[in-house]
Amino acid sequence: MRWCTQRRTRAVCVLLACVSVVLHFFLAALTLSIYQTPCDLHTNNIRPPAGTNLTAKGGNNAMRQMGLSQKLQRTKPFPLSPAAKPNPTKLEDLFRHPLYNQQSLPFYEDDRLLQVKPKVKDDLESSQQWMSDSEEGYDAAHWNSSSQSHPPWLRFHLGISRWQLYDHKDPNLRQLEEQLAFSRIVSAVQKTGGTQLKLLMSFPNYGQALFKPMKQERNEETNHNLYYFSDFERHNAEIAAYHLDRILGFRRIPPVVGRLIDMVKEIKDITTDRKLARTFFTSPVGNTCFYGQCSYYCSTEHAVCGRPHVLEASLAVMLPDLSLAPRRSWRSPWRRSYSRSKLAQWENNAKYCESVKKSPPYSQGTRLVDLIDMAILDFLMSNMDRHHYETFEKFGNNTFLLHLDNGRAFGRHSKDEPSILAPLVQCCRIRRSTLLKLQLLALPQYRLSDVMRASLSRDPLTSIAPLLSEQHLTALDRRLVTVLKKLRRCQEQYNDSVIYNDIPGHLNFGL
């Protein structure tokens, strides 16, 4: 009897074991089918350059960028409602408008920032070429006076003029953005100066870009208790500022592109900056982090960390070296006090502009309306950190202002800062071309938020999440209405003296 009982027990155990094995196989098959489901990515306009050999180093880097993007797809993206989907035709329609296709000003040789020296003799041809194949990681350079032999960054430098950094129809602009987004990084060192962490990235064709890392989530607002000079710099603010500057027709911000960086392979493993390398560490949850050296926010408490080693960043093309194109830094008349208790002079004197207009270089030329253009740009993106601006020394006072360092913009969408518009309100002066573009962007068919959404959708980082939240885009429309209201009050008070006419023939383009 005991033997029969043991036999039955053994049979039951074998049966249960078989059932358990079958269930394990079923669960394994189900899990594999779920993880192999493909992810749908947002389409981007900036892609690896046509004809890229995907087996070459550059092609491998482009493929790696796509792989990093797919990994970060598993982070929390911003859901887009059907009404908020970017419409690329909005941007195309805007740039086809006659206001963006006016006849350019007369162009002389002295209006170009840099020039290629002409070839003197045929036997000196080799000395007229820039050649280098000695540095590891860099491409052999064979450049001559023909623009076809120049890399995109050099064509950008040679295209800078007295009036703008680039032409909005320049086909090289797309190639330059592609280089920033996909080209292999061969060097990464810390950039000296400034208050927050920045790196200088180099590419195989000797191009360079300024790297700013992701410091906070895109949908995170700046703490209302922080002063403007204590705010973080945001990578997406640098990217969005470039697009907004281009939409406004200023073209005074160097091209900026978002990119995913492998912190180990593209920074730590290739850097020659020992001080930077020593700041790398692994966080308690296994993420790669570093903090570099700077005046503020460069410590283990404010470290930049990847997921686990992938990091979002902005890359801005570098301007020509100061030895070739010196720049002058100007203190803004409407600079803030950068004090917790004191106010600046312009904050206590409503007629402050009267003294500014009598002082060079604001007493003549376009410098004052240039400064007001910059104030309008800053108000739209809520940038309170504009203490200085720069110009190219070659052009003297008769040139545009460079709109650099915009990382503290787009911090708050729920609050507007009217004091940023002080130059406009106190001086009541504006370019006719700027006024007409603002009026155009207030029309439903050219609504600023729609055009901005379409423009930002071209950036590679949009495949992970929109670069600006819908609240920030809505704030752009709201702030544009505020600017136009201020201008109407100025016109009611000062009539036609408000307008600086920079459009021949007093054309209004139907606005």
C-alpha positions as CSV (number, residue, x, y, z in Angstrom):
1,M,0.0,0.0,0.0
2,R,2.8,2.4,0.9
3,W,4.5,1.6,-2.4
4,C,1.4,2.6,-4.4
5,T,1.1,5.8,-2.5
6,Q,4.7,6.8,-3.3
7,R,4.2,5.9,-7.0
8,R,1.1,8.2,-7.2
9,T,3.0,11.0,-5.5
10,R,5.9,10.7,-7.9
11,A,3.5,10.8,-10.9
12,V,1.8,14.0,-9.6
13,C,5.2,15.7,-9.1
14,V,6.3,14.8,-12.7
15,L,3.1,16.2,-14.0
16,L,3.5,19.5,-12.1
17,A,7.1,19.8,-13.3
18,C,5.9,19.4,-17.0
19,V,3.2,22.0,-16.5
20,S,5.7,24.4,-15.0
21,V,8.2,24.0,-17.9
22,V,5.4,24.6,-20.5
23,L,4.3,27.8,-18.7
24,H,7.9,29.1,-18.6
25,F,8.3,28.6,-22.3
26,F,5.0,30.4,-22.9
27,L,5.9,33.4,-20.8
28,A,9.4,33.6,-22.5
29,A,7.8,33.6,-26.0
30,L,5.3,36.3,-25.0
31,T,8.0,38.5,-23.5
32,L,10.2,38.3,-26.7
33,S,7.3,39.2,-28.9
34,I,6.6,42.3,-26.8
35,Y,10.2,43.6,-26.8
36,Q,10.6,43.0,-30.5
37,T,7.8,45.4,-31.3
38,P,9.3,48.3,-33.3
39,C,9.1,51.9,-32.0
40,D,7.8,54.6,-34.2
41,L,10.1,57.6,-34.3
42,H,9.2,61.2,-35.2
43,T,10.5,62.1,-38.6
44,N,13.3,64.7,-38.8
45,N,14.4,66.9,-41.5
46,I,18.1,66.8,-40.4
47,R,19.3,63.4,-41.4
48,P,22.7,61.9,-42.2
49,P,24.0,63.6,-45.4
50,A,22.9,62.0,-48.7
51,G,25.4,59.5,-50.0
52,T,26.8,58.7,-46.6
53,N,28.7,55.4,-46.5
54,L,27.2,53.7,-43.5
55,T,30.2,51.4,-43.3
56,A,32.6,54.3,-42.9
57,K,33.4,56.1,-39.7
58,G,31.1,59.0,-40.3
59,G,28.3,56.6,-41.3
60,N,28.8,54.5,-38.2
61,N,28.5,57.6,-36.1
62,A,25.2,58.5,-37.8
63,M,23.9,55.0,-37.1
64,R,25.1,55.2,-33.5
65,Q,23.1,58.5,-33.1
66,M,20.0,56.7,-34.3
67,G,20.7,53.9,-31.9
68,L,21.1,56.3,-29.0
69,S,17.8,58.0,-30.0
70,Q,16.0,54.7,-30.0
71,K,17.3,53.9,-26.5
72,L,16.0,57.3,-25.1
73,Q,12.6,56.6,-26.7
74,R,11.8,54.6,-23.6
75,T,12.0,57.8,-21.5
76,K,8.8,59.7,-20.9
77,P,8.0,61.7,-24.1
78,F,5.7,64.7,-24.3
79,P,2.4,63.6,-25.8
80,L,1.4,65.7,-28.7
81,S,-2.3,66.4,-29.4
82,P,-3.5,66.2,-33.0
83,A,-3.8,70.0,-33.0
84,A,-0.2,70.4,-31.9
85,K,1.4,68.3,-34.6
86,P,4.1,70.3,-36.5
87,N,3.2,71.5,-40.0
88,P,6.4,71.9,-42.0
89,T,4.6,74.0,-44.7
90,K,4.0,76.8,-42.1
91,L,7.8,77.5,-42.1
92,E,8.1,77.2,-45.8
93,D,5.2,79.6,-46.4
94,L,6.7,82.1,-44.1
95,F,10.1,82.1,-45.8
96,R,8.4,82.5,-49.2
97,H,6.6,85.7,-48.1
98,P,7.9,88.8,-49.9
99,L,9.0,90.3,-46.5
100,Y,11.6,87.6,-46.3
101,N,12.7,88.0,-49.9
102,Q,13.5,91.7,-50.2
103,Q,16.3,92.9,-52.4
104,S,19.5,92.8,-50.3
105,L,21.6,95.9,-49.6
106,P,24.5,96.7,-52.0
107,F,27.3,94.4,-51.1
108,Y,31.0,95.5,-51.2
109,E,34.2,93.5,-50.6
110,D,34.6,95.3,-47.2
111,D,31.2,94.0,-46.1
112,R,32.6,90.4,-45.9
113,L,34.2,89.4,-42.6
114,L,36.8,87.0,-44.1
115,Q,38.2,86.6,-47.6
116,V,40.2,83.9,-49.3
117,K,43.6,85.2,-50.5
118,P,43.9,85.0,-54.3
119,K,46.4,82.6,-55.8
120,V,49.6,84.4,-56.7
121,K,51.5,82.0,-58.9
122,D,50.9,78.5,-60.2
123,D,54.2,77.3,-58.7
124,L,52.9,78.4,-55.3
125,E,49.7,76.3,-55.5
126,S,50.7,74.0,-52.7
127,S,51.3,77.0,-50.4
128,Q,47.8,78.3,-51.2
129,Q,46.2,75.1,-49.9
130,W,45.5,74.2,-46.3
131,M,46.9,70.8,-45.9
132,S,47.2,68.6,-42.8
133,D,47.3,64.8,-42.3
134,S,49.5,64.7,-39.3
135,E,47.0,64.7,-36.5
136,E,45.4,61.5,-35.4
137,G,41.6,61.4,-35.9
138,Y,41.4,64.3,-38.3
139,D,40.9,64.1,-42.0
140,A,43.6,65.2,-44.4
141,A,42.7,68.7,-45.5
142,H,43.2,69.9,-49.0
143,W,41.5,73.2,-49.3
144,N,42.0,75.9,-51.9
145,S,40.3,79.1,-53.0
146,S,37.4,77.1,-54.4
147,S,34.4,77.0,-52.0
148,Q,33.7,73.5,-53.2
149,S,36.8,72.3,-51.4
150,H,35.8,73.9,-48.1
151,P,34.0,72.1,-45.3
152,P,30.6,73.5,-44.2
153,W,32.0,75.3,-41.1
154,L,34.5,77.2,-43.3
155,R,31.9,78.1,-45.9
156,F,29.8,79.5,-42.9
157,H,32.7,81.6,-41.7
158,L,33.4,83.0,-45.2
159,G,29.7,83.8,-45.6
160,I,29.5,86.2,-42.6
161,S,28.8,89.7,-43.7
162,R,28.4,93.2,-42.2
163,W,24.6,92.6,-42.0
164,Q,24.1,89.0,-40.9
165,L,25.7,85.7,-40.0
166,Y,24.1,83.8,-42.9
167,D,21.5,84.1,-45.6
168,H,18.3,82.1,-45.0
169,K,18.5,80.7,-48.5
170,D,22.1,79.5,-48.1
171,P,22.1,75.7,-49.0
172,N,25.3,75.3,-46.8
173,L,23.1,75.9,-43.7
174,R,21.6,72.4,-43.9
175,Q,25.0,70.8,-44.4
176,L,26.4,72.7,-41.4
177,E,23.5,71.4,-39.2
178,E,24.1,67.9,-40.5
179,Q,27.8,68.1,-39.5
180,L,26.9,69.3,-36.0
181,A,24.3,66.5,-35.6
182,F,26.2,63.5,-37.0
183,S,29.9,64.2,-37.6
184,R,32.3,62.1,-35.5
185,I,33.8,63.9,-32.5
186,V,37.5,63.6,-32.3
187,S,38.3,65.9,-29.3
188,A,36.4,67.3,-26.3
189,V,38.0,69.8,-23.9
190,Q,36.6,72.2,-21.4
191,K,36.1,75.8,-22.6
192,T,37.5,78.4,-20.3
193,G,35.5,81.3,-19.1
194,G,31.8,81.6,-18.3
195,T,29.9,80.6,-15.1
196,Q,28.7,77.2,-16.1
197,L,29.9,74.0,-17.8
198,K,30.8,74.2,-21.5
199,L,32.9,72.0,-23.7
200,L,34.7,72.6,-27.0
201,M,34.1,69.7,-29.5
202,S,36.2,69.2,-32.6
203,F,35.3,67.3,-35.8
204,P,37.5,65.4,-38.3
205,N,37.3,68.4,-40.8
206,Y,38.7,70.8,-38.1
207,G,35.3,72.3,-37.4
208,Q,34.4,73.1,-33.8
209,A,31.3,73.4,-31.8
210,L,30.3,74.7,-28.3
211,F,28.7,71.9,-26.2
212,K,26.1,72.7,-23.5
213,P,24.6,69.7,-21.6
214,M,21.1,69.0,-20.6
215,K,20.7,70.3,-17.0
216,Q,17.0,69.9,-16.4
217,E,13.9,68.3,-18.0
218,R,12.3,70.3,-20.8
219,N,8.9,70.6,-19.2
220,E,10.4,71.8,-15.9
221,E,10.0,75.5,-15.1
222,T,12.6,77.6,-13.4
223,N,12.1,77.9,-9.7
224,H,10.2,81.2,-9.0
225,N,12.4,81.8,-5.9
226,L,15.6,81.9,-8.0
227,Y,17.1,85.2,-9.2
228,Y,17.8,85.4,-12.9
229,F,21.5,85.2,-12.3
230,S,21.2,81.9,-10.4
231,D,19.3,80.1,-13.1
232,F,20.7,77.0,-14.9
233,E,21.6,77.2,-18.6
234,R,19.4,74.9,-20.8
235,H,20.5,73.1,-23.9
236,N,17.0,73.3,-25.5
237,A,17.0,77.1,-24.9
238,E,20.1,77.5,-27.0
239,I,18.5,75.4,-29.8
240,A,15.1,77.2,-29.6
241,A,16.8,80.7,-29.5
242,Y,18.5,79.9,-32.8
243,H,15.2,78.9,-34.5
244,L,13.4,82.0,-33.1
245,D,16.1,84.4,-34.2
246,R,15.9,82.9,-37.7
247,I,12.1,83.1,-37.8
248,L,12.3,86.8,-36.8
249,G,14.6,87.3,-39.8
250,F,17.6,88.5,-37.6
251,R,20.1,85.7,-38.4
252,R,22.4,86.9,-35.6
253,I,22.7,83.6,-33.6
254,P,25.2,81.0,-35.0
255,P,23.5,77.7,-36.0
256,V,22.7,75.3,-33.1
257,V,21.7,71.7,-33.2
258,G,20.6,69.2,-30.6
259,R,22.6,65.9,-30.4
260,L,22.8,62.8,-28.2
261,I,26.3,62.3,-26.8
262,D,27.9,59.1,-25.6
263,M,29.6,60.5,-22.6
264,V,32.2,57.7,-22.4
265,K,33.2,57.3,-26.1
266,E,32.7,61.0,-27.2
267,I,34.0,62.8,-24.1
268,K,35.8,60.7,-21.5
269,D,37.8,58.4,-23.8
270,I,39.0,61.1,-26.2
271,T,39.6,64.1,-24.0
272,T,43.1,65.4,-23.4
273,D,41.8,67.7,-20.6
274,R,43.0,65.9,-17.5
275,K,41.1,68.2,-15.2
276,L,37.9,67.4,-17.0
277,A,38.7,63.6,-17.0
278,R,39.2,63.6,-13.2
279,T,35.6,64.8,-12.7
280,F,34.0,61.7,-14.2
281,F,32.3,59.2,-11.8
282,T,29.5,56.6,-11.7
283,S,26.4,57.5,-9.8
284,P,24.8,55.2,-7.2
285,V,22.3,53.9,-9.8
286,G,25.1,53.3,-12.4
287,N,24.8,56.4,-14.6
288,T,28.0,58.1,-16.0
289,C,28.4,61.6,-14.6
290,F,30.9,64.5,-14.7
291,Y,30.9,68.1,-13.5
292,G,34.0,69.8,-14.9
293,Q,35.4,73.1,-13.6
294,C,33.6,76.5,-13.7
295,S,32.5,79.4,-11.5
296,Y,29.1,77.9,-10.6
297,Y,27.3,74.6,-10.6
298,C,30.5,72.5,-11.2
299,S,30.4,70.1,-8.3
300,T,29.2,66.5,-7.5
301,E,25.9,68.1,-6.3
302,H,25.3,69.7,-9.8
303,A,26.9,66.9,-11.9
304,V,25.7,66.2,-15.4
305,C,24.6,62.6,-15.7
306,G,23.6,60.4,-18.6
307,R,21.0,57.6,-19.0
308,P,23.1,55.6,-18.3
309,H,25.8,57.1,-20.5
310,V,23.8,58.9,-23.1
311,L,23.3,62.7,-22.7
312,E,21.3,65.3,-24.6
313,A,23.2,68.4,-25.5
314,S,23.3,71.5,-27.8
315,L,26.1,72.0,-30.2
316,A,26.6,75.5,-31.6
317,V,29.0,76.2,-34.4
318,M,32.0,78.3,-33.3
319,L,32.6,81.7,-34.8
320,P,35.9,82.5,-36.5
321,D,38.9,82.6,-34.2
322,L,39.5,85.9,-32.5
323,S,42.9,86.1,-34.1
324,L,41.2,86.2,-37.5
325,A,38.0,88.1,-36.6
326,P,38.4,90.1,-33.4
327,R,35.1,90.9,-31.6
328,R,34.3,93.8,-29.3
329,S,32.2,93.3,-26.2
330,W,29.8,96.1,-25.2
331,R,28.1,96.6,-21.9
332,S,24.3,96.9,-22.5
333,P,22.9,100.2,-21.3
334,W,19.9,98.2,-20.0
335,R,22.1,95.8,-18.0
336,R,20.6,94.5,-14.8
337,S,22.2,95.2,-11.5
338,Y,22.8,91.5,-10.7
339,S,22.1,92.4,-7.1
340,R,19.4,91.1,-4.8
341,S,18.8,94.5,-3.3
342,K,19.8,97.2,-5.8
343,L,18.1,98.4,-9.0
344,A,19.8,99.5,-12.2
345,Q,19.6,103.1,-13.2
346,W,17.2,102.4,-16.1
347,E,14.8,100.8,-13.6
348,N,14.4,104.1,-11.6
349,N,14.3,106.5,-14.5
350,A,11.5,106.4,-17.1
351,K,13.4,108.9,-19.4
352,Y,16.6,106.9,-19.2
353,C,16.6,106.5,-23.0
354,E,17.1,110.2,-23.6
355,S,20.6,110.0,-22.2
356,V,21.3,106.8,-24.1
357,K,20.3,108.3,-27.5
358,K,22.8,111.2,-26.9
359,S,25.7,108.8,-26.3
360,P,27.8,107.0,-29.0
361,P,27.3,104.5,-30.6
362,Y,23.6,104.9,-30.0
363,S,23.4,108.5,-31.2
364,Q,23.7,107.5,-34.8
365,G,23.3,104.6,-37.2
366,T,21.3,101.5,-36.4
367,R,22.8,100.6,-33.0
368,L,19.8,101.6,-31.0
369,V,17.2,99.8,-33.2
370,D,19.6,96.8,-33.2
371,L,19.5,96.8,-29.4
372,I,15.7,97.0,-29.4
373,D,15.6,94.0,-31.8
374,M,17.6,92.1,-29.3
375,A,15.3,93.2,-26.4
376,I,12.2,91.9,-28.4
377,L,13.9,88.6,-29.0
378,D,14.8,88.3,-25.3
379,F,11.3,89.2,-24.2
380,L,9.7,86.6,-26.4
381,M,11.9,83.9,-25.0
382,S,12.0,85.4,-21.4
383,N,15.8,85.9,-21.3
384,M,16.8,88.3,-18.5
385,D,20.5,87.5,-18.7
386,R,21.6,90.0,-21.4
387,H,24.3,92.0,-19.7
388,H,26.7,92.4,-22.7
389,Y,26.6,91.9,-26.5
390,E,29.3,91.6,-29.1
391,T,30.1,93.0,-32.6
392,F,32.9,92.2,-35.1
393,E,35.6,94.9,-34.8
394,K,36.2,95.0,-38.6
395,F,32.8,96.6,-39.2
396,G,33.1,99.3,-36.5
397,N,29.7,100.6,-35.3
398,N,27.9,100.0,-38.6
399,T,27.0,96.3,-38.2
400,F,24.6,93.9,-36.4
401,L,24.8,92.7,-32.8
402,L,25.7,89.1,-32.1
403,H,22.9,87.4,-30.0
404,L,25.1,84.9,-28.1
405,D,24.7,82.9,-24.9
406,N,20.9,82.3,-24.7
407,G,21.0,79.3,-22.3
408,R,18.9,81.0,-19.6
409,A,16.0,81.7,-22.0
410,F,12.7,79.7,-22.0
411,G,12.9,79.2,-18.2
412,R,9.3,80.2,-17.4
413,H,6.2,80.0,-19.6
414,S,3.7,80.9,-16.9
415,K,5.1,84.4,-16.3
416,D,6.2,87.2,-18.6
417,E,8.9,89.7,-17.6
418,P,7.9,93.2,-18.9
419,S,11.1,94.8,-17.8
420,I,12.9,93.1,-20.6
421,L,11.1,95.4,-23.0
422,A,12.4,98.5,-21.3
423,P,14.5,99.6,-24.3
424,L,11.4,99.5,-26.6
425,V,9.1,101.1,-24.0
426,Q,11.5,103.9,-23.0
427,C,12.8,104.7,-26.5
428,C,9.7,104.0,-28.6
429,R,11.8,103.1,-31.7
430,I,11.7,100.1,-34.0
431,R,12.8,99.0,-37.5
432,R,10.0,98.9,-40.0
433,S,11.1,95.5,-41.2
434,T,11.0,94.2,-37.6
435,L,7.5,95.7,-37.0
436,L,6.1,94.2,-40.2
437,K,7.5,90.7,-39.4
438,L,6.0,90.8,-35.9
439,Q,2.6,91.8,-37.4
440,L,3.0,89.0,-39.9
441,L,3.7,86.4,-37.2
442,A,0.5,87.5,-35.4
443,L,-1.7,86.5,-38.3
444,P,-3.4,83.1,-38.1
445,Q,-1.8,81.7,-41.2
446,Y,1.7,82.6,-39.9
447,R,1.1,82.2,-36.2
448,L,4.4,82.4,-34.3
449,S,3.8,79.2,-32.3
450,D,2.9,77.2,-35.4
451,V,6.0,78.4,-37.3
452,M,8.2,77.8,-34.3
453,R,6.8,74.3,-33.8
454,A,7.5,73.5,-37.5
455,S,11.0,74.9,-37.3
456,L,11.9,73.0,-34.1
457,S,10.6,69.7,-35.6
458,R,13.7,69.8,-37.9
459,D,16.0,69.2,-35.0
460,P,17.2,65.6,-34.3
461,L,16.3,65.7,-30.6
462,T,12.6,66.1,-31.6
463,S,12.7,62.3,-32.1
464,I,12.8,62.0,-28.3
465,A,10.5,64.8,-27.3
466,P,9.5,68.3,-28.5
467,L,12.2,70.8,-27.7
468,L,9.7,73.3,-26.3
469,S,6.5,72.3,-24.4
470,E,3.2,73.6,-25.7
471,Q,3.0,76.0,-22.8
472,H,6.2,77.7,-24.0
473,L,4.9,77.9,-27.6
474,T,1.6,79.4,-26.3
475,A,3.7,81.9,-24.3
476,L,5.4,83.1,-27.5
477,D,2.0,84.1,-29.0
478,R,1.0,85.8,-25.8
479,R,4.2,87.8,-25.6
480,L,4.0,88.8,-29.2
481,V,0.6,90.4,-28.5
482,T,2.2,92.3,-25.7
483,V,5.0,93.7,-27.9
484,L,2.5,94.8,-30.5
485,K,0.4,96.6,-27.8
486,K,3.5,98.4,-26.6
487,L,4.2,99.5,-30.1
488,R,0.7,100.8,-30.7
489,R,1.0,102.9,-27.6
490,C,4.2,104.3,-28.9
491,Q,2.7,105.2,-32.3
492,E,-0.3,106.9,-30.6
493,Q,2.1,109.0,-28.6
494,Y,4.9,109.7,-31.1
495,N,3.3,109.0,-34.5
496,D,5.7,108.2,-37.4
497,S,8.9,109.1,-35.4
498,V,8.6,105.6,-33.9
499,I,9.6,103.9,-37.2
500,Y,13.1,103.6,-38.4
501,N,12.6,103.0,-42.1
502,D,15.0,100.3,-43.4
503,I,12.7,99.2,-46.3
504,P,13.1,101.1,-49.6
505,G,9.9,102.6,-51.0
506,H,8.0,102.5,-47.7
507,L,6.4,99.1,-48.6
508,N,4.0,97.6,-46.1
509,F,3.5,94.2,-47.9
510,G,-0.3,94.4,-47.2
511,L,0.1,94.4,-43.4
